[in-house]
Amino acid sequence: MTNPVKIVWRKELKDAIRDKRSVMAAMSYAFFGPLLMAVAFYVMISQLTDPSDVEIDIQGAEHAPALIEHLNSNGIVQREKAWAAGQQPITLEVDESWAEDLAIAMPAKVTLTADFSATKQRGDINRIERAIESYANQIAYIRLQMRGLDPRVVRPIDMVKHDTATKGSRAAILMGSVLIFILLSVFFSGMNVAIDISAGERERNSLELLLSQPLNAHQLVLGKALAASSFAIFGGVLSVILIPIIFRFLPLHNIGISLSLDWTMMVLIVLMLVPLALFATALQLFVSFRAKSFKEAQTYISFLLMLPMLAVFGVEFARLKNPVLYYLPLTGQHQALLDIIKGESLQWLPIGISALSTLLVSWLLIRFIGRMLASEKVVFGL
């Protein structure tokens, strides 16, 4: 006798594949998410590594020719053309008493006027500040030498930095946000299918017909969960394949970062996404069956998707290091993916426990949904 779970899985999977909307939804997030991140990283890298001169308005340049020469050597030059519309001017004004103040060893005044909240000009402003600071240090050292003092007396500590960071560990800083898209792809890719085979079938009055077949509610829910999980895994696999391809075109080497994922790593990532896909699907089916209509299910799941986003983003940007995170659903997979990107040795015991805990929670949700379907209020959306 054919397994009822397999029959339900094949039936729901065929119906979902026929629905072009579900297929496009599963593909769109997996594709456009990494693509948008790649575009954002390209703009950021271009700004960080831009070798072009910083053109600003310099007023009172005749009062400090040595300072102007120092700025020019650092790529900060006088602007010859007008500022574009919507672009905030950057002005450096040298005070008239510059030479007199330097002669009597008093602080010489320069005024930097700019919009310090402008993100696009933040790099240019930092370059100007660093150039002026380095020139100030040169003058301070000269003053000390003129007074017979070794400039090293104002540097009581000489800290030497030995950077042991690898290209992989540097990549983890940047790629942490990209890994979030891999994790969330399993939540978004199977979302439409999960809603359609639960709240959607109830609105089409086909749910009670399925429940009248010779199978119990738990088998029905498990088959539906596996069908939606197949779409979730499809989205995860697509993200894992596309991210190395898309990011290969980024000049990551310009900022000392290297992203390399071989087929072994990619297969391992996909295997870690399998229990997470079942967990995401079970959670969405639970919410969808609790909703009274298709539209209501869409609304609730839209809010539900905020939870994994907040959890992963919170761990990523708060830099939490609690070892418990390695054993929990979602955060465990996230930490394991970071270890893979860093090139560090994987902690197989936490990975296994995280996978088992994720599967356990998913199974409990599926069992609970099966019990829910024993209620007429849930079946008919009353």
C-alpha positions as CSV (number, residue, x, y, z in Angstrom):
1,M,0.0,0.0,0.0
2,T,1.3,3.4,-0.9
3,N,2.3,5.7,1.9
4,P,-0.5,8.3,2.5
5,V,2.1,11.0,3.4
6,K,3.8,10.5,0.1
7,I,0.5,10.7,-1.8
8,V,-0.4,14.0,-0.1
9,W,3.2,15.3,-0.7
10,R,3.1,14.5,-4.4
11,K,-0.4,15.9,-4.8
12,E,0.3,19.2,-3.1
13,L,3.7,19.5,-4.8
14,K,2.1,19.1,-8.3
15,D,-0.6,21.7,-7.5
16,A,2.0,24.2,-6.2
17,I,4.2,23.7,-9.3
18,R,1.2,24.5,-11.5
19,D,0.7,27.7,-9.7
20,K,3.2,30.1,-11.4
21,R,2.7,32.6,-8.6
22,S,4.2,30.2,-6.0
23,V,7.1,29.3,-8.2
24,M,7.9,32.9,-9.0
25,A,7.7,33.8,-5.3
26,A,10.1,31.0,-4.4
27,M,12.6,32.2,-7.0
28,S,12.3,36.0,-6.7
29,Y,13.4,36.3,-3.1
30,A,16.2,33.8,-3.5
31,F,17.5,35.7,-6.5
32,F,16.8,39.4,-5.8
33,G,17.8,39.3,-2.1
34,P,21.5,38.5,-2.8
35,L,21.5,40.6,-5.9
36,L,20.3,43.7,-4.0
37,M,22.9,43.0,-1.3
38,A,25.6,42.7,-3.9
39,V,24.7,46.0,-5.4
40,A,24.8,47.6,-2.0
41,F,28.2,46.1,-1.3
42,Y,29.5,47.2,-4.7
43,V,28.6,50.9,-3.9
44,M,30.1,50.6,-0.4
45,I,33.4,49.1,-1.7
46,S,33.6,51.8,-4.5
47,Q,33.2,54.5,-1.9
48,L,35.8,53.0,0.4
49,T,38.4,52.4,-2.3
50,D,37.8,55.5,-4.5
51,P,41.2,56.8,-5.4
52,S,39.9,60.0,-7.0
53,D,40.7,63.4,-5.5
54,V,38.3,65.0,-3.0
55,E,37.3,68.4,-4.4
56,I,36.3,71.0,-1.8
57,D,36.1,74.7,-1.4
58,I,39.2,76.0,0.3
59,Q,39.0,79.6,1.6
60,G,42.1,81.4,2.8
61,A,44.5,79.1,1.1
62,E,47.0,82.0,0.8
63,H,47.5,82.0,4.6
64,A,48.7,78.4,4.8
65,P,50.5,77.3,1.6
66,A,52.3,74.5,3.4
67,L,48.9,73.1,4.7
68,I,47.4,73.3,1.2
69,E,50.4,71.5,-0.3
70,H,50.0,68.7,2.3
71,L,46.3,68.4,1.5
72,N,47.0,68.2,-2.2
73,S,49.5,65.4,-1.6
74,N,46.7,63.6,0.2
75,G,44.3,64.0,-2.7
76,I,42.3,67.0,-1.3
77,V,42.2,69.8,-3.8
78,Q,40.5,73.0,-4.5
79,R,37.1,72.6,-6.3
80,E,36.9,74.3,-9.7
81,K,33.3,73.5,-10.6
82,A,30.0,74.3,-8.9
83,W,28.4,71.8,-6.6
84,A,25.7,69.6,-8.1
85,A,22.1,70.2,-7.1
86,G,21.3,68.4,-3.9
87,Q,25.0,67.9,-3.0
88,Q,26.1,69.6,0.2
89,P,29.2,71.8,-0.2
90,I,32.3,71.0,1.9
91,T,34.3,74.1,2.8
92,L,37.6,74.3,4.6
93,E,38.4,77.9,5.8
94,V,41.9,78.8,7.0
95,D,41.9,81.7,9.6
96,E,43.8,84.9,8.7
97,S,45.9,84.6,11.9
98,W,47.3,81.2,10.8
99,A,50.9,82.3,10.4
100,E,50.9,84.4,13.5
101,D,49.4,81.6,15.7
102,L,52.0,79.1,14.4
103,A,54.8,81.6,15.1
104,I,53.9,82.0,18.7
105,A,53.1,78.2,19.1
106,M,49.4,78.8,19.5
107,P,46.7,76.5,18.0
108,A,46.0,77.7,14.5
109,K,42.3,77.7,13.5
110,V,40.8,76.0,10.5
111,T,37.0,75.5,10.1
112,L,35.5,72.6,8.3
113,T,31.9,73.1,7.2
114,A,30.0,70.2,5.9
115,D,26.9,68.1,6.4
116,F,28.4,65.4,8.7
117,S,25.2,63.4,8.5
118,A,25.6,62.9,4.7
119,T,26.3,59.2,4.2
120,K,27.7,59.7,0.7
121,Q,30.2,62.3,1.8
122,R,31.3,60.6,5.0
123,G,34.4,59.1,3.4
124,D,35.5,62.4,2.0
125,I,35.0,64.2,5.3
126,N,37.1,61.4,7.1
127,R,39.9,61.9,4.5
128,I,40.0,65.6,5.2
129,E,40.0,65.1,9.0
130,R,42.8,62.6,8.8
131,A,44.9,64.8,6.5
132,I,44.6,67.8,8.8
133,E,45.4,65.6,11.9
134,S,48.5,64.2,10.3
135,Y,49.7,67.8,9.4
136,A,49.0,68.8,13.0
137,N,51.1,65.9,14.3
138,Q,54.0,67.0,12.0
139,I,53.9,70.5,13.4
140,A,53.8,69.2,17.0
141,Y,56.9,67.0,16.4
142,I,58.8,69.9,14.9
143,R,58.0,72.1,17.9
144,L,59.3,69.5,20.3
145,Q,62.5,69.0,18.3
146,M,63.1,72.8,18.2
147,R,62.9,72.8,22.0
148,G,65.4,70.0,22.3
149,L,62.8,67.4,23.2
150,D,62.4,64.0,21.6
151,P,58.9,63.7,20.0
152,R,58.7,60.2,21.4
153,V,58.1,61.7,24.9
154,V,54.5,62.4,24.0
155,R,54.1,58.8,22.9
156,P,54.5,56.8,26.2
157,I,53.1,53.6,24.6
158,D,54.0,52.2,21.2
159,M,51.4,49.6,20.5
160,V,52.3,47.2,17.7
161,K,49.3,45.4,16.0
162,H,49.6,41.9,14.6
163,D,46.5,41.2,12.6
164,T,45.8,37.5,12.6
165,A,42.5,37.9,10.7
166,T,42.2,35.7,7.6
167,K,40.4,36.7,4.5
168,G,37.6,34.3,5.6
169,S,37.2,36.0,9.0
170,R,37.1,39.4,7.4
171,A,34.5,38.0,4.9
172,A,32.4,36.9,7.9
173,I,32.0,40.6,9.0
174,L,30.7,41.6,5.6
175,M,28.9,38.3,4.7
176,G,27.0,38.0,7.9
177,S,24.2,40.0,6.5
178,V,24.2,38.0,3.3
179,L,23.9,34.7,5.3
180,I,20.7,36.1,6.8
181,F,19.2,36.1,3.3
182,I,20.1,32.4,2.9
183,L,18.3,31.6,6.2
184,L,15.3,33.8,5.5
185,S,15.0,32.3,2.0
186,V,13.5,29.1,3.4
187,F,10.9,31.2,5.3
188,F,9.9,33.3,2.2
189,S,10.2,30.7,-0.5
190,G,7.6,28.3,0.9
191,M,5.3,30.9,2.4
192,N,2.8,31.2,-0.5
193,V,2.6,27.4,-0.8
194,A,2.0,27.0,3.0
195,I,-0.8,29.5,2.9
196,D,-2.4,28.1,-0.2
197,I,-2.5,24.4,1.0
198,S,-4.0,25.4,4.3
199,A,-6.1,28.6,4.4
200,G,-6.5,28.5,0.6
201,E,-7.8,24.9,0.5
202,R,-10.2,25.7,3.3
203,E,-11.7,28.6,1.3
204,R,-11.9,26.4,-1.8
205,N,-13.8,23.8,0.4
206,S,-11.4,21.1,-0.5
207,L,-9.9,20.6,3.0
208,E,-12.8,18.6,4.4
209,L,-12.7,16.4,1.2
210,L,-9.0,15.6,2.0
211,L,-9.9,14.8,5.6
212,S,-12.5,12.4,4.5
213,Q,-9.9,10.3,2.7
214,P,-8.4,7.1,4.4
215,L,-5.6,8.9,6.3
216,N,-5.4,10.6,9.6
217,A,-4.9,14.3,10.2
218,H,-1.3,14.0,11.2
219,Q,-0.4,12.3,7.9
220,L,-2.3,15.0,6.0
221,V,-0.4,17.8,7.8
222,L,3.0,16.0,7.4
223,G,2.4,15.6,3.6
224,K,1.5,19.3,3.3
225,A,4.5,20.3,5.4
226,L,6.8,18.3,3.2
227,A,5.4,19.9,0.0
228,A,5.8,23.4,1.3
229,S,9.2,22.5,2.7
230,S,10.3,21.3,-0.8
231,F,9.7,24.9,-2.1
232,A,11.5,26.3,1.0
233,I,14.5,24.1,0.3
234,F,14.4,25.1,-3.4
235,G,14.7,28.7,-2.4
236,G,17.5,28.0,0.0
237,V,19.4,26.0,-2.7
238,L,18.9,28.7,-5.2
239,S,20.4,31.3,-2.7
240,V,23.4,29.1,-1.9
241,I,24.2,28.6,-5.6
242,L,23.6,32.2,-6.7
243,I,25.5,34.0,-3.9
244,P,29.0,32.8,-4.8
245,I,28.2,33.5,-8.5
246,I,26.9,37.0,-7.9
247,F,29.6,38.0,-5.4
248,R,32.4,36.7,-7.7
249,F,31.9,39.9,-9.7
250,L,32.5,42.2,-6.7
251,P,36.0,43.6,-6.1
252,L,36.1,42.1,-2.6
253,H,39.9,41.8,-2.9
254,N,40.2,45.6,-2.7
255,I,39.2,45.5,0.9
256,G,41.1,42.3,1.8
257,I,38.2,40.0,1.7
258,S,37.9,36.6,-0.1
259,L,34.7,34.6,-0.4
260,S,35.2,31.0,-1.5
261,L,32.6,28.3,-1.2
262,D,33.4,24.9,-2.7
263,W,30.8,22.3,-3.4
264,T,31.4,20.5,-0.1
265,M,30.5,23.7,1.8
266,M,27.5,24.4,-0.3
267,V,26.1,20.9,0.2
268,L,26.7,21.2,4.0
269,I,24.9,24.5,4.0
270,V,21.9,23.0,2.2
271,L,21.8,20.1,4.6
272,M,21.7,22.5,7.5
273,L,18.8,24.3,5.9
274,V,16.6,21.1,5.6
275,P,15.4,21.1,9.3
276,L,15.0,24.9,9.2
277,A,12.8,24.6,6.1
278,L,10.5,22.1,7.9
279,F,10.4,24.3,11.0
280,A,9.5,27.4,8.9
281,T,6.8,25.5,7.0
282,A,5.3,24.0,10.2
283,L,5.2,27.5,11.8
284,Q,3.5,29.0,8.7
285,L,0.9,26.1,8.5
286,F,0.1,26.6,12.2
287,V,-0.6,30.3,11.7
288,S,-2.5,29.7,8.4
289,F,-4.8,27.1,10.0
290,R,-5.4,29.5,12.9
291,A,-6.5,32.3,10.5
292,K,-10.0,32.4,9.3
293,S,-9.3,33.4,5.7
294,F,-6.6,33.5,3.1
295,K,-6.0,37.2,3.4
296,E,-5.9,37.0,7.2
297,A,-3.3,34.2,6.9
298,Q,-1.2,36.4,4.7
299,T,-1.4,39.2,7.2
300,Y,-0.4,37.1,10.1
301,I,2.5,35.4,8.4
302,S,3.8,38.8,7.2
303,F,4.1,39.7,10.9
304,L,5.4,36.2,11.7
305,L,8.3,36.6,9.3
306,M,9.5,39.5,11.4
307,L,10.4,37.2,14.2
308,P,13.2,35.2,12.5
309,M,14.5,38.5,10.9
310,L,14.6,40.2,14.3
311,A,16.3,37.1,15.9
312,V,19.0,36.8,13.3
313,F,19.6,40.5,12.8
314,G,19.7,40.9,16.6
315,V,22.3,38.2,17.0
316,E,24.3,39.5,14.1
317,F,24.5,43.2,14.9
318,A,24.5,42.8,18.7
319,R,27.5,40.4,18.3
320,L,26.1,38.0,20.9
321,K,28.6,35.3,21.8
322,N,26.5,33.1,24.1
323,P,27.3,29.4,23.5
324,V,23.6,28.6,23.9
325,L,23.0,30.2,20.5
326,Y,24.7,27.2,18.8
327,Y,22.1,24.8,20.1
328,L,18.9,26.6,19.3
329,P,16.8,26.5,16.1
330,L,17.6,29.3,13.6
331,T,20.5,30.8,15.6
332,G,22.3,27.5,15.6
333,Q,22.2,27.3,11.8
334,H,23.3,31.0,11.6
335,Q,26.3,30.4,13.8
336,A,27.3,27.3,11.8
337,L,27.1,29.3,8.6
338,L,29.4,32.0,10.0
339,D,31.9,29.3,11.0
340,I,31.9,28.0,7.4
341,I,32.5,31.5,6.0
342,K,35.3,32.1,8.4
343,G,36.9,28.8,7.5
344,E,36.9,27.7,11.1
345,S,36.5,24.1,12.2
346,L,32.9,23.2,12.6
347,Q,31.4,22.2,16.0
348,W,29.5,19.1,14.9
349,L,27.9,18.4,18.3
350,P,26.1,21.8,18.5
351,I,25.2,21.5,14.8
352,G,23.6,18.1,15.4
353,I,21.8,19.3,18.5
354,S,20.5,22.4,16.8
355,A,19.2,20.3,13.8
356,L,17.5,17.8,16.2
357,S,16.0,20.6,18.3
358,T,14.7,22.2,15.1
359,L,13.2,18.9,13.9
360,L,11.7,18.3,17.3
361,V,9.9,21.6,17.4
362,S,8.7,21.1,13.8
363,W,7.3,17.7,14.7
364,L,5.5,19.0,17.8
365,L,4.0,21.8,15.7
366,I,2.8,19.3,13.0
367,R,1.3,17.1,15.7
368,F,-0.5,20.0,17.2
369,I,-1.8,21.1,13.8
370,G,-3.1,17.6,13.3
371,R,-5.1,17.8,16.6
372,M,-6.4,21.3,15.6
373,L,-7.9,19.7,12.5
374,A,-10.1,17.6,14.7
375,S,-12.1,20.8,15.4
376,E,-14.8,21.9,13.1
377,K,-14.0,25.5,13.8
378,V,-10.5,25.1,12.3
379,V,-11.7,23.0,9.3
380,F,-14.4,25.4,8.4
381,G,-12.7,28.6,9.6
382,L,-15.5,29.5,12.0
